[in-house]
Amino acid sequence: MTATWLVIGLGNPGPQYAQNRHNVGHHVLDELARRQSASFKAARRGNAVGFEGRFQFGGDKVVFAKTLSYMNVSGGPASALANFYHVTPDHVVVVHDELDIPFDTVKLKIGGGEGGHNGLRDITKALGTKDYYRVRVGIGRPPGRMEVSDFVLSNFSAAEKKAVPFLLDSSADAVEHLVTEGLLSAQQKFHVKG
């Protein structure tokens, strides 16, 4: 019997935020859509766009979604989709930017703290638990005395932009590996870097 997974990419809506570091979760979902030859459509529930697919023939159903709410209110779309598709938190995967790991690094975990990430904090509140999966896409720390909020809402530097496609590719691989092979296997594969 197959299960249903919910993979949610976090970001802010609107063209002014589209290329920001904070929107890297959306970009990973774009890469997953490209791999699935899928187009985003208005989600059946929640303020999101999404599509349904599978990573392998006969495998678990996966609902892929990008939130259209602002980052700090990501919990509403996440819980609405989880409720609609009857997905329990242990089958929810949130893809998000992560300040606490170096740029161009991908890490995975289940549960734990939110590290000051308002999107994760709101999802934890809405789901009523911290025990959901996180695919943490490293964006590094702000340089010098730059405010964190300014950093996450800025675009990648010219040098970083050259590496971003590889980061998105690795992050999409991490999501697929997590869903198909489990957390421990995914951690063993993706945590060797950084």
Residue pairs with C-beta under 8 A, 6 or more apart in sequence:
2 58
2 59
2 60
2 61
3 60
3 61
3 91
4 60
4 61
4 62
4 63
4 85
4 86
4 87
4 91
5 60
5 61
5 62
5 63
5 87
5 91
5 92
5 93
5 179
6 62
6 63
6 65
6 78
6 81
6 82
6 85
6 87
6 91
6 92
6 93
7 29
7 32
7 62
7 63
7 64
7 65
7 93
7 95
7 175
7 179
8 25
8 48
8 65
8 66
8 67
8 74
8 77
8 78
8 81
8 92
8 93
8 94
8 95
8 123
9 25
9 26
9 27
9 28
9 29
9 30
9 64
9 65
9 66
9 67
9 95
9 96
10 22
10 25
10 26
10 67
10 71
10 74
10 94
10 95
10 96
10 97
10 119
11 17
11 20
11 22
11 23
11 24
11 25
11 26
11 27
11 66
11 67
11 71
12 20
12 22
12 23
12 70
12 71
12 153
13 68
13 69
13 70
17 23
17 153
18 26
19 155
19 156
20 152
20 153
20 154
20 155
21 97
21 139
21 151
21 152
21 153
21 154
21 155
21 156
22 71
22 97
22 152
22 153
23 97
24 96
24 97
24 137
24 139
24 167
24 168
24 171
25 66
25 94
25 95
25 96
25 97
25 137
26 66
27 164
27 168
28 95
28 135
28 137
28 168
28 171
28 172
28 175
29 64
29 65
29 66
29 95
30 66
30 168
31 168
31 169
31 171
31 172
32 64
32 172
32 175
32 176
33 39
33 40
33 51
33 64
35 172
36 51
36 53
36 64
38 51
38 53
38 64
39 51
40 49
40 50
40 51
40 66
41 49
41 50
41 51
42 49
43 49
43 50
43 65
43 77
43 81
44 84
45 80
45 81
45 83
45 84
46 65
46 67
46 76
46 77
46 78
46 79
46 80
46 81
46 84
47 67
47 68
47 69
47 76
47 77
47 80
48 65
48 66
48 67
48 68
48 69
48 77
48 80
48 81
49 65
49 66
49 68
50 63
50 64
50 65
50 66
50 81
51 63
51 64
52 61
52 62
52 63
52 64
53 61
53 62
53 64
54 60
54 61
54 62
55 62
55 176
55 179
55 180
56 180
59 179
59 180
60 179
62 179
63 81
63 85
63 87
65 77
65 81
67 74
67 77
67 78
67 119
68 77
69 76
69 77
71 118
71 119
72 118
72 119
72 121
72 122
73 122
74 119
74 120
74 122
74 123
75 122
75 123
75 124
75 125
75 126
75 127
76 122
76 126
78 92
78 94
78 123
78 126
78 127
79 123
79 126
79 127
81 87
82 88
82 89
82 92
82 127
89 127
89 128
89 129
89 131
89 132
90 110
90 131
90 132
90 133
92 127
92 132
92 133
93 132
93 133
93 134
93 135
93 175
93 178
93 179
94 119
94 120
94 123
94 132
94 133
94 134
94 135
95 134
95 135
95 137
95 171
95 175
96 117
96 119
96 120
96 134
96 135
96 136
96 137
97 117
97 137
97 139
97 152
98 107
98 115
98 117
98 136
98 137
98 138
98 139
99 115
99 116
99 117
99 139
99 140
99 141
99 142
99 148
99 151
99 152
100 115
100 136
100 141
101 107
101 136
101 138
101 140
101 194
102 138
102 140
102 194
103 138
103 139
103 140
103 160
103 163
103 167
104 138
104 160
104 163
104 166
104 167
104 194
105 138
105 193
105 194
106 135
106 136
106 137
106 138
106 167
106 170
106 171
106 174
106 190
106 193
107 136
107 138
107 187
107 190
107 191
107 194
108 133
108 134
108 135
108 136
108 174
108 178
108 183
108 186
108 187
108 190
108 191
109 133
109 134
109 136
109 183
109 187
110 131
110 132
110 133
110 134
110 183
111 129
111 130
111 131
111 132
112 130
112 134
113 130
114 120
114 121
114 124
114 130
116 148
120 134
123 132
124 130
133 178
133 183
135 171
135 174
135 175
135 178
137 167
137 171
138 167
138 194
139 151
139 152
141 151
142 148
142 150
142 151
143 151
156 164
170 190
173 190
174 186
174 189
174 190
177 185
177 186
177 189
177 190
178 186
